[in-house]
Amino acid sequence: MKNDHSPVSFPLLNPYGHVAFQAQRGDVHTVIVDGQVVKHEHRLLGTDLAAVRRTVERTVDHLRSTMGEEAWAKGMNPDVPETKVLDNPYTYTDYRSTSTHGR
């Protein structure tokens, strides 16, 4: 992992936590699988990305035409259930409720 131009690359205080919570795929410099370099200098090797893009676009076109525009739009923009704001016992206020702080 190396990306000197990424704002999430520093400070590197905990390497494991950094990889798990901060780093993104663009921060991966080199990947070796079974002795073969498959990504180097942030670029995939041996992959025809243009062909992959065409295949994905054809798949999306097929799904849209099979499902119909209404079902496609509903699937891409699902109804968001109503939410309820829960009392947060970890706020730094004087607010108290019986559900989090007793009486």
C-alpha positions as CSV (number, residue, x, y, z in Angstrom):
1,M,0.0,0.0,0.0
2,K,1.4,3.3,-1.0
3,N,-0.1,6.5,-2.3
4,D,1.8,9.6,-1.4
5,H,-0.9,11.8,-3.0
6,S,-3.8,10.4,-0.9
7,P,-5.0,12.5,2.1
8,V,-5.7,9.2,4.0
9,S,-2.1,8.0,3.8
10,F,-0.9,9.9,6.8
11,P,-0.4,9.8,9.7
12,L,0.2,6.1,9.7
13,L,-0.2,5.4,13.5
14,N,-1.6,1.9,13.4
15,P,-0.8,0.0,10.1
16,Y,-3.5,-2.7,10.6
17,G,-6.2,-0.1,11.5
18,H,-5.1,2.0,8.6
19,V,-5.5,-0.8,6.1
20,A,-8.9,-1.8,7.6
21,F,-10.4,1.7,8.0
22,Q,-8.6,4.3,6.0
23,A,-7.0,2.8,2.8
24,Q,-9.0,2.5,-0.4
25,R,-8.4,0.5,-3.5
26,G,-6.6,3.5,-5.1
27,D,-4.0,3.3,-2.3
28,V,-3.0,-0.2,-3.3
29,H,0.3,0.0,-5.2
30,T,1.2,-3.6,-5.9
31,V,-0.7,-6.9,-5.7
32,I,0.9,-10.3,-6.2
33,V,-1.3,-13.4,-6.6
34,D,0.3,-16.9,-6.7
35,G,3.6,-15.3,-7.6
36,Q,2.2,-13.2,-10.4
37,V,2.1,-9.4,-10.3
38,V,-1.5,-8.5,-11.1
39,K,-1.3,-4.8,-10.1
40,H,1.7,-2.5,-10.2
41,E,2.0,1.2,-9.7
42,H,-1.8,1.4,-9.1
43,R,-2.7,-0.2,-12.4
44,L,-4.1,-3.6,-13.1
45,L,-2.0,-5.8,-15.4
46,G,-3.2,-8.3,-18.0
47,T,-6.7,-7.0,-17.9
48,D,-8.6,-5.6,-20.8
49,L,-10.7,-3.0,-18.9
50,A,-12.4,-1.7,-22.0
51,A,-13.7,-5.2,-22.6
52,V,-14.9,-5.5,-19.0
53,R,-16.6,-2.1,-19.3
54,R,-18.4,-3.2,-22.5
55,T,-19.6,-6.5,-20.8
56,V,-20.9,-4.6,-17.7
57,E,-22.7,-2.1,-19.9
58,R,-24.3,-4.9,-21.9
59,T,-25.3,-6.6,-18.7
60,V,-26.9,-3.4,-17.4
61,D,-28.7,-2.8,-20.7
62,H,-30.1,-6.4,-20.6
63,L,-31.3,-6.1,-17.0
64,R,-33.0,-2.8,-17.7
65,S,-34.8,-4.1,-20.7
66,T,-35.8,-7.4,-19.0
67,M,-37.0,-5.7,-15.8
68,G,-38.5,-2.6,-17.4
69,E,-37.8,1.0,-16.6
70,E,-40.2,1.2,-13.7
71,A,-38.8,-1.8,-11.8
72,W,-35.2,-0.7,-12.7
73,A,-35.9,2.8,-11.3
74,K,-37.5,1.4,-8.1
75,G,-34.5,-1.0,-7.6
76,M,-32.0,1.9,-8.1
77,N,-34.0,4.2,-5.8
78,P,-35.6,2.0,-3.1
79,D,-38.0,3.4,-0.6
80,V,-36.1,4.6,2.5
81,P,-37.9,3.4,5.7
82,E,-38.8,6.0,8.2
83,T,-36.1,6.4,10.8
84,K,-36.3,7.1,14.5
85,V,-33.6,9.2,16.2
86,L,-32.4,7.2,19.2
87,D,-31.2,8.8,22.4
88,N,-27.4,8.8,22.5
89,P,-26.0,8.2,26.0
90,Y,-22.5,9.2,24.8
91,T,-23.2,12.9,24.1
92,Y,-21.6,15.6,26.2
93,T,-24.8,17.4,27.2
94,D,-26.9,17.6,30.3
95,Y,-29.8,15.9,28.5
96,R,-31.1,12.9,30.4
97,S,-33.8,10.4,29.6
98,T,-35.0,7.4,31.5
99,S,-34.0,5.1,28.6
100,T,-30.3,5.9,28.9
101,H,-29.6,7.5,32.2
102,G,-32.2,6.1,34.6
103,R,-34.3,8.5,36.7
